[in-house]
Amino acid sequence: MGNTIQVKFTDLLDNAVWSKEHWKLFATISLNYLLNGVMFSIAPLLAYIIAPHMAIEILAMNLLAEWLGAITFGKIADIYGRRPIFMLLLLMEVLALVALYFTYHNPILFLLFTSIMTFGIGGEFGAAYSALAELCPRAHRGKALMLSTNFWNIGAAIIAGLALIFTFIYLDPITQVRLLLLAALGTAIVVGIARIALPESIRWLVIKGKIERAESIIKKFLPKTSTISFELPPKPKITFGEAISKYPFRLIILAIVTVVQYVTYGMLAYYLPYAPGFVFGIGEAPRIIFIANLGASIGAFILLPLIDRARRLSVFLAFLGGFITVVLILGAHSMASLILFYSILFINLIFSEWAWGSISVLQSELFPTGVRASIVGMLVSLTGIAGALTVYFEKYFTAYGFIIWAIILWLLGLIAASLWYIRGIESARKSLEELT
């Protein structure tokens, strides 16, 4: 006979043993981030070939589009669910990618279609973070979120590596561009097939009163021997505005560290070659994207032993390491030492990934289910605005000044991370409901 003890579904989800269904969920979200890394890298890789005279404007508009997508679809994901957003945005991104393949030679259309792609990328953040956080056991939530988001860096490194290979094999830039876009489209098709199996968030279904669908999904993740209670915790539903006023310290700290990490990542991994006076030349852009994202790809694996034990410490160490290494990058650039520059850039992006992974986890777990995607979308949207302003005004910097700005940002992030280490709550191995 089976166990007939009534257990809350949230307790069962939080204490579940990692299963095949969890692996499928993790793989689907990870492939999503891999595709995002591929598509986000297209404009920085190709802008200096397609439209060197307006490359800065293209990159800035891409980031503004990402801002708009994040703030729009974060809210929609809380209203209509996590899964529909993935399917809708993937369709939008694939159509833009196909259109780009036939129109990339036109700078205005290149700007338009790459911006549609980053609009979709921004829109996926809230749904992706929420879907994984709301279904993963608490003992593995940090590792799952951090490793999943790390596939962005893997995707970016792969597409940049392919760009370098195509440049070596084919002398014709048009052939290089077409092959790169075809590689991105092939990745999108694979990801689209994987997304079909993505389950809806059980927590989201329950707060929306869709108990039958929640029951059908939870049976895939949990043993069939338990009688499950789908009663909501005895707390009133919280609105977006109420969440903003209830968690000001969390929001301020997360806003600072999120903007700092994302903007400095873009500055050093994508946009530095476009700064006037960059000593190694704009032709180094593909190699910089590859090396930087290769370093970031490794960073998540190094942090694995710590992320589910001490969130506050992981954030603090990430920003301490990032600040120290970005100062060293300035020295390497001043010395015009390419090997030293690439070596330190590689290490800096390891710490940058530590920061992104840690921040992704905190964004996903520190706010209630009903507004989780909206708040993630809002936080990510701030990066789009800040990043666009940084990229647009890059043409008024020298490369030296651009790196100085990165140092200032990393310092601000270190101050915020220190405050969180001192005053923030430790969220490792706690249930989502316990944290809110």
DAURTA-V298550 format. One record per residue. N is the residue number from 1. RES is the residue in one letter. PHI is phi in whole degrees, -180 to 180 (999 if undefined). OMEGA is omega in whole degrees, -180 to 180 (NA if undefined). NEAR is the number of other ideal C-beta (glycine too) atoms within 8 Angstrom. Layout:
n=N res=RES phi=PHI omega=OMEGA near=NEAR
n=N res=RES phi=PHI omega=OMEGA near=NEAR
This chain:
n=1 res=M phi=999 omega=-179 near=2
n=2 res=G phi=-82 omega=178 near=6
n=3 res=N phi=-73 omega=-177 near=6
n=4 res=T phi=-109 omega=179 near=6
n=5 res=I phi=-69 omega=180 near=6
n=6 res=Q phi=-81 omega=-177 near=6
n=7 res=V phi=-127 omega=178 near=10
n=8 res=K phi=-62 omega=-177 near=8
n=9 res=F phi=-63 omega=180 near=13
n=10 res=T phi=-67 omega=177 near=11
n=11 res=D phi=-65 omega=180 near=9
n=12 res=L phi=-66 omega=178 near=13
n=13 res=L phi=-64 omega=-177 near=15
n=14 res=D phi=-68 omega=-175 near=10
n=15 res=N phi=-104 omega=-177 near=7
n=16 res=A phi=-66 omega=172 near=11
n=17 res=V phi=-81 omega=179 near=4
n=18 res=W phi=-59 omega=-171 near=7
n=19 res=S phi=-126 omega=177 near=8
n=20 res=K phi=-60 omega=180 near=5
n=21 res=E phi=-66 omega=176 near=9
n=22 res=H phi=-65 omega=177 near=15
n=23 res=W phi=-62 omega=179 near=9
n=24 res=K phi=-63 omega=177 near=9
n=25 res=L phi=-61 omega=-180 near=14
n=26 res=F phi=-60 omega=-179 near=13
n=27 res=A phi=-64 omega=-179 near=9
n=28 res=T phi=-65 omega=-180 near=12
n=29 res=I phi=-68 omega=179 near=13
n=30 res=S phi=-64 omega=176 near=11
n=31 res=L phi=-63 omega=176 near=13
n=32 res=N phi=-59 omega=-180 near=14
n=33 res=Y phi=-70 omega=176 near=15
n=34 res=L phi=-59 omega=178 near=15
n=35 res=L phi=-63 omega=179 near=13
n=36 res=N phi=-60 omega=178 near=12
n=37 res=G phi=-62 omega=178 near=18
n=38 res=V phi=-65 omega=-174 near=15
n=39 res=M phi=-71 omega=179 near=14
n=40 res=F phi=-64 omega=-176 near=14
n=41 res=S phi=-81 omega=-175 near=15
n=42 res=I phi=-61 omega=-178 near=15
n=43 res=A phi=-65 omega=177 near=13
n=44 res=P phi=-60 omega=180 near=12
n=45 res=L phi=-75 omega=-170 near=13
n=46 res=L phi=-109 omega=-174 near=12
n=47 res=A phi=-60 omega=-179 near=13
n=48 res=Y phi=-73 omega=175 near=10
n=49 res=I phi=-92 omega=-174 near=8
n=50 res=I phi=-76 omega=-173 near=11
n=51 res=A phi=-146 omega=-177 near=10
n=52 res=P phi=-61 omega=-177 near=9
n=53 res=H phi=-75 omega=180 near=5
n=54 res=M phi=-133 omega=-178 near=9
n=55 res=A phi=-61 omega=-179 near=11
n=56 res=I phi=-62 omega=-180 near=11
n=57 res=E phi=-64 omega=178 near=9
n=58 res=I phi=-63 omega=-178 near=15
n=59 res=L phi=-65 omega=179 near=15
n=60 res=A phi=-67 omega=179 near=12
n=61 res=M phi=-67 omega=175 near=11
n=62 res=N phi=-57 omega=-178 near=14
n=63 res=L phi=-71 omega=176 near=16
n=64 res=L phi=-64 omega=177 near=12
n=65 res=A phi=-65 omega=177 near=14
n=66 res=E phi=-63 omega=176 near=16
n=67 res=W phi=-57 omega=-178 near=16
n=68 res=L phi=-64 omega=179 near=12
n=69 res=G phi=-64 omega=-178 near=16
n=70 res=A phi=-64 omega=-175 near=19
n=71 res=I phi=-75 omega=180 near=11
n=72 res=T phi=-77 omega=-172 near=10
n=73 res=F phi=-85 omega=171 near=15
n=74 res=G phi=-61 omega=178 near=20
n=75 res=K phi=-65 omega=-179 near=13
n=76 res=I phi=-64 omega=179 near=10
n=77 res=A phi=-65 omega=176 near=16
n=78 res=D phi=-76 omega=-179 near=12
n=79 res=I phi=-88 omega=-172 near=5
n=80 res=Y phi=-109 omega=178 near=6
n=81 res=G phi=109 omega=-177 near=11
n=82 res=R phi=-79 omega=-173 near=16
n=83 res=R phi=-64 omega=-179 near=12
n=84 res=P phi=-59 omega=-179 near=8
n=85 res=I phi=-64 omega=178 near=16
n=86 res=F phi=-59 omega=-176 near=15
n=87 res=M phi=-68 omega=-180 near=9
n=88 res=L phi=-63 omega=-176 near=8
n=89 res=L phi=-70 omega=177 near=13
n=90 res=L phi=-62 omega=178 near=13
n=91 res=L phi=-59 omega=179 near=8
n=92 res=M phi=-61 omega=-178 near=11
n=93 res=E phi=-66 omega=-179 near=15
n=94 res=V phi=-66 omega=178 near=12
n=95 res=L phi=-62 omega=178 near=8
n=96 res=A phi=-66 omega=-180 near=13
n=97 res=L phi=-66 omega=177 near=15
n=98 res=V phi=-63 omega=179 near=9
n=99 res=A phi=-62 omega=180 near=10
n=100 res=L phi=-63 omega=-179 near=15
n=101 res=Y phi=-59 omega=-177 near=11
n=102 res=F phi=-94 omega=-173 near=6
n=103 res=T phi=-130 omega=-172 near=10
n=104 res=Y phi=-60 omega=-178 near=13
n=105 res=H phi=-70 omega=179 near=5
n=106 res=N phi=-93 omega=-175 near=7
n=107 res=P phi=-57 omega=-179 near=10
n=108 res=I phi=-67 omega=179 near=6
n=109 res=L phi=-71 omega=175 near=11
n=110 res=F phi=-61 omega=176 near=18
n=111 res=L phi=-60 omega=-177 near=14
n=112 res=L phi=-63 omega=-173 near=8
n=113 res=F phi=-76 omega=174 near=14
n=114 res=T phi=-69 omega=177 near=14
n=115 res=S phi=-71 omega=175 near=12
n=116 res=I phi=-63 omega=179 near=12
n=117 res=M phi=-65 omega=179 near=15
n=118 res=T phi=-73 omega=172 near=16
n=119 res=F phi=-60 omega=177 near=13
n=120 res=G phi=-67 omega=179 near=14
n=121 res=I phi=-60 omega=178 near=14
n=122 res=G phi=-61 omega=-179 near=19
n=123 res=G phi=-66 omega=-176 near=17
n=124 res=E phi=-83 omega=-174 near=15
n=125 res=F phi=-58 omega=-177 near=13
n=126 res=G phi=-60 omega=-179 near=21
n=127 res=A phi=-68 omega=-177 near=16
n=128 res=A phi=-67 omega=180 near=14
n=129 res=Y phi=-58 omega=-176 near=15
n=130 res=S phi=-66 omega=-177 near=17
n=131 res=A phi=-59 omega=-177 near=15
n=132 res=L phi=-74 omega=-178 near=16
n=133 res=A phi=-63 omega=-173 near=14
n=134 res=E phi=-80 omega=-179 near=15
n=135 res=L phi=-115 omega=-175 near=13
n=136 res=C phi=-87 omega=171 near=13
n=137 res=P phi=-62 omega=-175 near=12
n=138 res=R phi=-63 omega=-179 near=11
n=139 res=A phi=-69 omega=-177 near=6
n=140 res=H phi=-122 omega=-174 near=11
n=141 res=R phi=-61 omega=-179 near=15
n=142 res=G phi=-63 omega=-180 near=11
n=143 res=K phi=-62 omega=-177 near=10
n=144 res=A phi=-64 omega=-179 near=12
n=145 res=L phi=-67 omega=-177 near=16
n=146 res=M phi=-66 omega=-179 near=16
n=147 res=L phi=-68 omega=180 near=14
n=148 res=S phi=-64 omega=179 near=13
n=149 res=T phi=-64 omega=180 near=12
n=150 res=N phi=-64 omega=180 near=16
n=151 res=F phi=-68 omega=170 near=14
n=152 res=W phi=-58 omega=-179 near=12
n=153 res=N phi=-63 omega=178 near=16
n=154 res=I phi=-64 omega=178 near=12
n=155 res=G phi=-62 omega=179 near=16
n=156 res=A phi=-64 omega=179 near=16
n=157 res=A phi=-66 omega=-180 near=15
n=158 res=I phi=-64 omega=-176 near=11
n=159 res=I phi=-68 omega=177 near=16
n=160 res=A phi=-69 omega=176 near=15
n=161 res=G phi=-63 omega=177 near=9
n=162 res=L phi=-64 omega=178 near=11
n=163 res=A phi=-60 omega=178 near=14
n=164 res=L phi=-66 omega=179 near=11
n=165 res=I phi=-66 omega=-180 near=8
n=166 res=F phi=-64 omega=178 near=12
n=167 res=T phi=-64 omega=-179 near=9
n=168 res=F phi=-73 omega=-175 near=5
n=169 res=I phi=-85 omega=-173 near=5
n=170 res=Y phi=-114 omega=179 near=8
n=171 res=L phi=-80 omega=-177 near=2
n=172 res=D phi=-77 omega=180 near=6
n=173 res=P phi=-60 omega=-180 near=6
n=174 res=I phi=-64 omega=177 near=6
n=175 res=T phi=-63 omega=179 near=9
n=176 res=Q phi=-60 omega=-179 near=13
n=177 res=V phi=-63 omega=-177 near=12
n=178 res=R phi=-64 omega=180 near=9
n=179 res=L phi=-65 omega=179 near=11
n=180 res=L phi=-65 omega=180 near=15
n=181 res=L phi=-68 omega=177 near=13
n=182 res=L phi=-66 omega=177 near=9
n=183 res=A phi=-63 omega=178 near=11
n=184 res=A phi=-65 omega=180 near=13
n=185 res=L phi=-66 omega=176 near=12
n=186 res=G phi=-61 omega=177 near=8
n=187 res=T phi=-63 omega=-179 near=12
n=188 res=A phi=-63 omega=179 near=14
n=189 res=I phi=-65 omega=179 near=9
n=190 res=V phi=-61 omega=-180 near=9
n=191 res=V phi=-64 omega=179 near=13
n=192 res=G phi=-61 omega=178 near=10
n=193 res=I phi=-64 omega=-179 near=7
n=194 res=A phi=-66 omega=-175 near=11
n=195 res=R phi=-67 omega=-179 near=13
n=196 res=I phi=-59 omega=-176 near=6
n=197 res=A phi=-87 omega=-177 near=7
n=198 res=L phi=-67 omega=178 near=13
n=199 res=P phi=-81 omega=173 near=11
n=200 res=E phi=-77 omega=178 near=11
n=201 res=S phi=-67 omega=180 near=14
n=202 res=I phi=-67 omega=179 near=15
n=203 res=R phi=-62 omega=179 near=12
n=204 res=W phi=-64 omega=180 near=14
n=205 res=L phi=-60 omega=-177 near=14
n=206 res=V phi=-68 omega=-179 near=13
n=207 res=I phi=-69 omega=175 near=10
n=208 res=K phi=-92 omega=177 near=7
n=209 res=G phi=79 omega=-178 near=5
n=210 res=K phi=-96 omega=-171 near=8
n=211 res=I phi=-69 omega=-178 near=9
n=212 res=E phi=-62 omega=178 near=6
n=213 res=R phi=-66 omega=178 near=9
n=214 res=A phi=-62 omega=179 near=13
n=215 res=E phi=-63 omega=-177 near=10
n=216 res=S phi=-67 omega=-179 near=8
n=217 res=I phi=-82 omega=-176 near=12
n=218 res=I phi=-65 omega=179 near=13
n=219 res=K phi=-64 omega=178 near=8
n=220 res=K phi=-77 omega=-175 near=8
n=221 res=F phi=-96 omega=-171 near=12
n=222 res=L phi=-127 omega=176 near=11
n=223 res=P phi=-59 omega=-178 near=4
n=224 res=K phi=-85 omega=-175 near=6
n=225 res=T phi=-92 omega=-179 near=5
n=226 res=S phi=-108 omega=171 near=11
n=227 res=T phi=-92 omega=-167 near=8
n=228 res=I phi=-102 omega=174 near=12
n=229 res=S phi=-97 omega=180 near=8
n=230 res=F phi=-104 omega=177 near=9
n=231 res=E phi=-71 omega=178 near=5
n=232 res=L phi=-74 omega=174 near=7
n=233 res=P phi=-58 omega=-176 near=6
n=234 res=P phi=-74 omega=177 near=3
n=235 res=K phi=-129 omega=178 near=6
n=236 res=P phi=-69 omega=176 near=3
n=237 res=K phi=-65 omega=-177 near=6
n=238 res=I phi=-111 omega=178 near=10
n=239 res=T phi=-89 omega=179 near=7
n=240 res=F phi=-61 omega=180 near=9
n=241 res=G phi=-62 omega=179 near=6
n=242 res=E phi=-65 omega=178 near=8
n=243 res=A phi=-65 omega=179 near=13
n=244 res=I phi=-61 omega=-178 near=9
n=245 res=S phi=-76 omega=-177 near=6
n=246 res=K phi=-80 omega=-174 near=7
n=247 res=Y phi=-122 omega=-176 near=9
n=248 res=P phi=-64 omega=-178 near=8
n=249 res=F phi=-65 omega=178 near=8
n=250 res=R phi=-58 omega=-175 near=11
n=251 res=L phi=-67 omega=-179 near=11
n=252 res=I phi=-65 omega=-180 near=8
n=253 res=I phi=-63 omega=-179 near=12
n=254 res=L phi=-65 omega=178 near=13
n=255 res=A phi=-61 omega=-179 near=10
n=256 res=I phi=-66 omega=-175 near=11
n=257 res=V phi=-69 omega=178 near=16
n=258 res=T phi=-65 omega=-180 near=14
n=259 res=V phi=-63 omega=-179 near=12
n=260 res=V phi=-61 omega=-177 near=15
n=261 res=Q phi=-63 omega=-173 near=15
n=262 res=Y phi=-67 omega=-178 near=13
n=263 res=V phi=-68 omega=-180 near=13
n=264 res=T phi=-69 omega=174 near=15
n=265 res=Y phi=-59 omega=180 near=12
n=266 res=G phi=-63 omega=-179 near=13
n=267 res=M phi=-59 omega=-173 near=13
n=268 res=L phi=-88 omega=-177 near=15
n=269 res=A phi=-89 omega=-174 near=13
n=270 res=Y phi=-128 omega=-162 near=13
n=271 res=Y phi=-103 omega=-178 near=12
n=272 res=L phi=-56 omega=-180 near=12
n=273 res=P phi=-61 omega=-179 near=13
n=274 res=Y phi=-85 omega=-179 near=14
n=275 res=A phi=-73 omega=178 near=13
n=276 res=P phi=-58 omega=178 near=7
n=277 res=G phi=86 omega=176 near=7
n=278 res=F phi=-64 omega=-165 near=13
n=279 res=V phi=-68 omega=-176 near=7
n=280 res=F phi=-96 omega=174 near=8
n=281 res=G phi=90 omega=-177 near=7
n=282 res=I phi=-68 omega=178 near=9
n=283 res=G phi=-64 omega=178 near=5
n=284 res=E phi=-81 omega=-175 near=10
n=285 res=A phi=-54 omega=180 near=13
n=286 res=P phi=-61 omega=-179 near=11
n=287 res=R phi=-70 omega=178 near=10
n=288 res=I phi=-65 omega=179 near=14
n=289 res=I phi=-61 omega=-179 near=17
n=290 res=F phi=-66 omega=-176 near=13
n=291 res=I phi=-66 omega=-180 near=11
n=292 res=A phi=-62 omega=-178 near=14
n=293 res=N phi=-75 omega=172 near=17
n=294 res=L phi=-65 omega=176 near=12
n=295 res=G phi=-62 omega=179 near=15
n=296 res=A phi=-62 omega=180 near=19
n=297 res=S phi=-61 omega=-180 near=12
n=298 res=I phi=-77 omega=-174 near=10
n=299 res=G phi=-55 omega=-177 near=17
n=300 res=A phi=-63 omega=-178 near=16
n=301 res=F phi=-70 omega=178 near=8
n=302 res=I phi=-68 omega=-177 near=8
n=303 res=L phi=-81 omega=-175 near=15
n=304 res=L phi=-50 omega=-177 near=10
n=305 res=P phi=-65 omega=-173 near=5
n=306 res=L phi=-102 omega=-166 near=10
n=307 res=I phi=-60 omega=-180 near=15
n=308 res=D phi=-95 omega=176 near=10
n=309 res=R phi=-117 omega=-173 near=7
n=310 res=A phi=-152 omega=-179 near=8
n=311 res=R phi=-67 omega=-177 near=13
n=312 res=R phi=-62 omega=180 near=10
n=313 res=L phi=-67 omega=-179 near=9
n=314 res=S phi=-63 omega=178 near=14
n=315 res=V phi=-65 omega=-178 near=16
n=316 res=F phi=-63 omega=-179 near=12
n=317 res=L phi=-64 omega=179 near=11
n=318 res=A phi=-62 omega=-177 near=16
n=319 res=F phi=-77 omega=174 near=18
n=320 res=L phi=-64 omega=179 near=10
n=321 res=G phi=-65 omega=179 near=13
n=322 res=G phi=-63 omega=180 near=18
n=323 res=F phi=-66 omega=-179 near=13
n=324 res=I phi=-62 omega=-176 near=8
n=325 res=T phi=-73 omega=179 near=12
n=326 res=V phi=-71 omega=173 near=15
n=327 res=V phi=-64 omega=179 near=9
n=328 res=L phi=-68 omega=176 near=10
n=329 res=I phi=-61 omega=178 near=15
n=330 res=L phi=-59 omega=179 near=12
n=331 res=G phi=-64 omega=180 near=8
n=332 res=A phi=-65 omega=179 near=12
n=333 res=H phi=-68 omega=179 near=13
n=334 res=S phi=-64 omega=179 near=7
n=335 res=M phi=-82 omega=-178 near=7
n=336 res=A phi=55 omega=179 near=7
n=337 res=S phi=-98 omega=-175 near=7
n=338 res=L phi=-66 omega=-179 near=7
n=339 res=I phi=-64 omega=179 near=6
n=340 res=L phi=-64 omega=179 near=9
n=341 res=F phi=-60 omega=-179 near=12
n=342 res=Y phi=-66 omega=-180 near=11
n=343 res=S phi=-65 omega=-178 near=9
n=344 res=I phi=-73 omega=176 near=12
n=345 res=L phi=-58 omega=179 near=14
n=346 res=F phi=-58 omega=-179 near=12
n=347 res=I phi=-70 omega=179 near=11
n=348 res=N phi=-58 omega=-179 near=16
n=349 res=L phi=-73 omega=171 near=18
n=350 res=I phi=-62 omega=179 near=14
n=351 res=F phi=-69 omega=178 near=15
n=352 res=S phi=-62 omega=177 near=17
n=353 res=E phi=-69 omega=173 near=17
n=354 res=W phi=-55 omega=-178 near=17
n=355 res=A phi=-65 omega=-178 near=16
n=356 res=W phi=-63 omega=180 near=13
n=357 res=G phi=-61 omega=-180 near=18
n=358 res=S phi=-65 omega=180 near=15
n=359 res=I phi=-66 omega=179 near=13
n=360 res=S phi=-59 omega=179 near=12
n=361 res=V phi=-64 omega=-179 near=16
n=362 res=L phi=-64 omega=177 near=13
n=363 res=Q phi=-58 omega=-173 near=14
n=364 res=S phi=-79 omega=-171 near=14
n=365 res=E phi=-118 omega=-172 near=12
n=366 res=L phi=-93 omega=-178 near=12
n=367 res=F phi=-136 omega=-176 near=12
n=368 res=P phi=-64 omega=-177 near=8
n=369 res=T phi=-57 omega=-175 near=11
n=370 res=G phi=-66 omega=-179 near=8
n=371 res=V phi=-127 omega=-173 near=13
n=372 res=R phi=-59 omega=-177 near=16
n=373 res=A phi=-65 omega=179 near=15
n=374 res=S phi=-63 omega=-179 near=13
n=375 res=I phi=-71 omega=175 near=15
n=376 res=V phi=-59 omega=179 near=17
n=377 res=G phi=-60 omega=179 near=19
n=378 res=M phi=-64 omega=-180 near=11
n=379 res=L phi=-63 omega=179 near=13
n=380 res=V phi=-67 omega=-180 near=17
n=381 res=S phi=-61 omega=178 near=14
n=382 res=L phi=-61 omega=180 near=12
n=383 res=T phi=-67 omega=179 near=16
n=384 res=G phi=-64 omega=179 near=16
n=385 res=I phi=-65 omega=-179 near=11
n=386 res=A phi=-63 omega=180 near=11
n=387 res=G phi=-66 omega=180 near=13
n=388 res=A phi=-63 omega=179 near=13
n=389 res=L phi=-63 omega=180 near=9
n=390 res=T phi=-62 omega=-179 near=13
n=391 res=V phi=-67 omega=-178 near=14
n=392 res=Y phi=-63 omega=-178 near=10
n=393 res=F phi=-83 omega=178 near=8
n=394 res=E phi=-58 omega=-177 near=12
n=395 res=K phi=-68 omega=177 near=8
n=396 res=Y phi=-95 omega=176 near=4
n=397 res=F phi=-93 omega=156 near=11
n=398 res=T phi=-90 omega=177 near=8
n=399 res=A phi=-60 omega=178 near=13
n=400 res=Y phi=-61 omega=179 near=10
n=401 res=G phi=-65 omega=179 near=9
n=402 res=F phi=-64 omega=178 near=13
n=403 res=I phi=-70 omega=176 near=13
n=404 res=I phi=-58 omega=178 near=9
n=405 res=W phi=-62 omega=177 near=11
n=406 res=A phi=-63 omega=178 near=13
n=407 res=I phi=-64 omega=179 near=12
n=408 res=I phi=-61 omega=180 near=8
n=409 res=L phi=-64 omega=178 near=12
n=410 res=W phi=-60 omega=178 near=14
n=411 res=L phi=-65 omega=176 near=9
n=412 res=L phi=-60 omega=178 near=10
n=413 res=G phi=-65 omega=179 near=17
n=414 res=L phi=-65 omega=178 near=12
n=415 res=I phi=-63 omega=180 near=8
n=416 res=A phi=-65 omega=179 near=13
n=417 res=A phi=-65 omega=178 near=14
n=418 res=S phi=-66 omega=178 near=10
n=419 res=L phi=-63 omega=179 near=10
n=420 res=W phi=-68 omega=178 near=13
n=421 res=Y phi=-63 omega=-177 near=10
n=422 res=I phi=-82 omega=-170 near=6
n=423 res=R phi=-115 omega=-176 near=5
n=424 res=G phi=-75 omega=178 near=11
n=425 res=I phi=-88 omega=176 near=5
n=426 res=E phi=-88 omega=-174 near=8
n=427 res=S phi=-102 omega=-178 near=10
n=428 res=A phi=-62 omega=175 near=10
n=429 res=R phi=63 omega=176 near=6
n=430 res=K phi=-110 omega=180 near=9
n=431 res=S phi=-73 omega=178 near=9
n=432 res=L phi=-61 omega=-179 near=13
n=433 res=E phi=-66 omega=179 near=7
n=434 res=E phi=-66 omega=-177 near=6
n=435 res=L phi=-83 omega=-177 near=10
n=436 res=T phi=-124 omega=NA near=7
